[in-house]
Amino acid sequence: MPTPERDTTAQQTLDILYEISQVLNTQLDKDTLATCVSMIESGVNPEALAMVVQELRKEKAGVRVDV
C-alpha cells in the first residue's frame, strides 16, 4: 500500500516531468504523461510508445468532423 510520503514523492516527480515536457513542447497533458510513465514503468518500450503517440496525433489531425 502506498504511503503518503511515497504519494508525495510520486506527485513531485510527475510535476517535474510535466515541466520538462512543457519545455520540450510535447503537448502532453498531465494525465497523458502519467499514463505514459506508468506504461514505461510496466515495461513498454519508450521508443515504441513515442511512435504510437506520434501516429495517433497524425490520425487525429487527419480526422475531419462534419457538423
C-alpha positions in Angstrom: 0.0 0.0 0.0 1.4 3.4 -1.0 2.4 5.7 1.9 1.6 9.4 2.0 5.3 10.1 1.6 5.6 7.9 -1.4 2.5 9.6 -3.0 4.0 13.0 -2.4 7.3 11.9 -4.0 5.5 10.4 -7.0 3.5 13.6 -7.4 6.6 15.8 -7.2 8.3 13.6 -9.8 5.3 13.8 -12.1 5.2 17.6 -11.7 8.9 17.8 -12.7 8.4 15.5 -15.7 5.4 17.7 -16.7 7.5 20.8 -16.5 10.2 19.1 -18.7 7.5 18.0 -21.1 6.3 21.6 -21.3 9.8 22.9 -22.1 10.1 20.3 -24.8 6.7 21.2 -26.1 5.4 17.6 -26.1 1.8 18.8 -25.9 1.1 16.1 -23.3 -1.3 16.9 -20.5 -0.5 15.6 -17.0 -2.9 12.7 -17.2 -1.5 11.5 -20.6 2.0 12.0 -19.3 1.2 10.0 -16.1 -0.3 7.2 -18.3 2.9 7.1 -20.5 5.1 7.0 -17.4 3.1 4.2 -15.9 3.3 2.2 -19.2 7.0 2.7 -19.4 7.4 1.6 -15.7 5.4 -1.5 -16.7 7.8 -2.4 -19.4 6.5 -0.8 -22.5 9.3 0.3 -24.9 9.6 4.1 -24.7 10.5 4.5 -28.3 7.6 2.3 -29.4 5.3 4.3 -27.2 6.6 7.6 -28.7 5.9 6.3 -32.2 2.3 5.3 -31.2 1.7 8.8 -29.8 3.0 10.4 -32.9 0.9 8.1 -35.1 -2.2 8.9 -33.1 -1.6 12.6 -33.4 -1.3 12.2 -37.2 -4.5 10.3 -37.3 -6.3 12.9 -35.1 -5.0 15.7 -37.4 -6.4 13.9 -40.4 -9.9 13.3 -39.0 -12.5 15.8 -40.1 -15.7 16.3 -38.2 -18.7 17.0 -40.3 -21.3 19.1 -38.5 
